[in-house]
Amino acid sequence: MLSTNTDLALDPRLAQAIANPLFPALDNQLRSGRHISADELEQHSLLQEYYPELEAFYRRYHVELVRAPEGFYYLRPRSTSELGSSILSELEMLVGKVLCYLYLSPDRLSNEGVFSLLDLQEEILTLANEQALLRMVNQRAGGSDLDKRKLADKLKTAIRRLKRLGMVSAVGSQDKFRISEAVFRFAADVRTDEDPRALQLRMIKDGEAVAGHDQDEEQENDQ
């Protein structure tokens, strides 16, 4: 008679989570670096209900299933993880910080949380040093109309990247988007007693928005 190793038995609740029809797609999203916010109701509810079991499940792969204070979820690979990762560019980091600033602004309530690429471009040119921005696009940028058009194209690319990561979602036309609470990933270093919007603004203006931190690392599988 074969003996049963109860230590290897699958936790019943973990089995329920994995058996859920939503899990395969959700697992792929998490592994590709996507952040799951409350906007994605079904996937978010699944993570919320089975978080302890799924957190233990991913830990076996040397990956941490993080539940952020703002309520969104994402995977953070450890140094021993085989899950691929990449670093966001300076411009993508800055866009993320500005999106977080916009999320905290009164404008988000007045326009139901919908912004356009033009809104983003105007805000980022207002908040950040224009020459520093242009140098992120071209080290020899002199402020020409061509340089500014290149910057606009790079901002579109940054938004597409952040959209894949679950930071924003498209609304209607391609130029409009709604900001998710997952942008608070870019505010992990400002969770203090100081007014978060004022602190975020200071970091943008002082150039601290593009400094390298552990939370800046994002998983990516865009191939």
TIDO-17357 format. One record per residue (C-alpha): residue in one letter; x, y, z. Coordinates in steps of 0.2 Angstrom, whole numbers, plus 5000, padded with zeros to 4 digits. Example, Ala and Ser with C-alpha at 12.3 -4.5 7.8 and 13.67 -1.06 7.14 Angstrom:
residues 2
a506249785039;s506849955036;
This chain:
residues 223
m500050005000;l500750174995;s500950305009;t500250475006;n501450625010;t500150755017;d501550885016;l501350884997;a499450894997;l498851044988;d497951164999;p496051154995;r495851344993;l497451354982;a496651224971;q495051324970;a496051474965;i497051384952;a495451304945;n494551464943;p494351494924;l495151674926;f496751614934;p497751564918;a497551734910;l497751824927;d499351724930;n500051774913;q499651954916;l500551954933;r502051874926;s502152004912;g502252134925;r500452194925;h499752284940;i497952224944;s496852364952;a495052364957;d494552424939;e494852244934;l493452184945;e493451994943;q495351974943;h495552094958;s494151994967;l495051834964;l496751904971;q495851974986;e494951814990;y496351704989;y497851814992;p498651715006;e498651554996;l499251634980;e500551734989;a501251564996;f501051494978;y502151624970;r503351624984;r503951454979;y504551534962;h505551664972;v504251794967;e503251904979;l501451934976;v501252114983;r499652194989;a500052374989;p499252495003;e498152564989;g497352394985;f498252344969;y499252184966;y500852144957;l502252024956;r503952074962;p505351954958;r506751924970;s508551914966;t508451724965;s506951724953;e507051674935;l505651794930;g506351924918;s506352104923;s506852264916;i507052444922;l505952584916;s506752724907;e507052894914;l505652964904;e504452824908;m504852854927;l504453034925;v502853004916;g502352884930;k502753014943;v501753144934;l500253024932;c500253004950;y500253184953;l498753204941;y497853064950;l498053164966;s497453324958;p495653404959;d495553384940;r495353194941;l493753224950;s493053354939;n493353264923;e492953084930;g494753034930;v494953044911;f496553134904;s497253154886;l498953144880;l498953334877;d498453354896;l499953244900;q501153334888;e500653504895;e500753454913;i502453374911;l503153524902;t502453634916;l503153534930;a504853474923;n506253564915;e505953564897;q507853554892;a508053404903;l506553324895;l507153354878;r508853284882;m507953124888;v507453104869;n509053174861;q510653224870;r510953364857;a509153434858;g509053614856;g507253644858;s506753644840;d504953594834;l505653424829;d506353394846;k504653434853;r503753314841;k505053184846;l504653214864;a502753194860;d503053024852;k504052964866;l502653014878;k501452914868;t502652764869;a502852784888;i500952784890;r500852624880;r502152544891;l501252594907;k499652544899;r500352364897;l500852374916;g499052424921;m499452594926;v498252674914;s496752614903;a496152674886;v494552774886;g493652804869;s494952874857;q496852814858;d497352994865;k496252974881;f496552874896;r496052844914;i497352834928;s497352684939;e497752684957;a499252574952;v500152734948;f500552744967;r501852614963;f502852774958;a502352854975;a503052714986;d504452834991;v503252974997;r502152875009;t502452995023;d501453115033;e501953255021;d500553305008;p500853174995;r500453294980;a501653424986;l502953294989;q502753224972;l502853394964;r504453434973;m505253264967;i504753304949;k505453484950;d507053424959;g507353284946;e507153154960;a505753074950;v506952984939;a508152924953;g508452734953;h507552644967;d507052464970;q505152504966;d505652574949;e506052394943;e504652324933;q504452154925;e504152154907;n503752024894;d503352124879;q504152014866;
